[in-house]
């Protein structure tokens, strides 16, 4: 294990960076899309339910099949990987965002309407901030799930820590598999800690402004 690290640590660190980039870009895209969809269809319950159902169907598609379906369109590499990861994240984020927004007390909404806020202002200034704990919770779940799925992206030449796993499988060596697994777990924990710090800052700033 230690010898493999000494011989390959630069490559392994680069693979960690590639892995983090793929996952974080996919999460960012999925998060922005989720907020836009909710803002547009918030008052259209059937549309929102339909969107959740649609993304749940996509979430059930095996990752290998999803990658294979995209290759003729976007080719091999990171673009296809990010698109697939964003779709997988969308289902988790959309559900958690909607749940958090629907849990906002109607009292706050009535007060906001009473002071003359529009629906868009209520969403941006009342519902979204109050739903932040649920939103960040959903992002944490999506992050953990996507980190694992991203290892499959190595099969379409997207890089990331999956390269170590498949190197071990192809050569019959356990050490690259162990390092790929360990580094994936470490990267996930680091990202979760950073996400938690961001959550504390965002919610703390909102409370101080309030």
Secondary structure, 3 states (H helix, E strand, C coil): CHHHHHHHHHHHHHHHHHHHHHHHHHHHHHHHHHHHHHHHHCCCHHHHHHHHHHHHHHHCCCHHHHHHHHHHHHCCCHHHHHHHHHHHHHHHHHHHHHHHHHCCCHHHHHHHHHCCCCHHHHHHHHHHHHCHHHHHHHHHHHHHHHHHHHHHHHHHCCCCCHHHHHHHHHHCCHHHHHHHHHHHHHHHHHHHHHHHHHHHHHHHHHHHHC
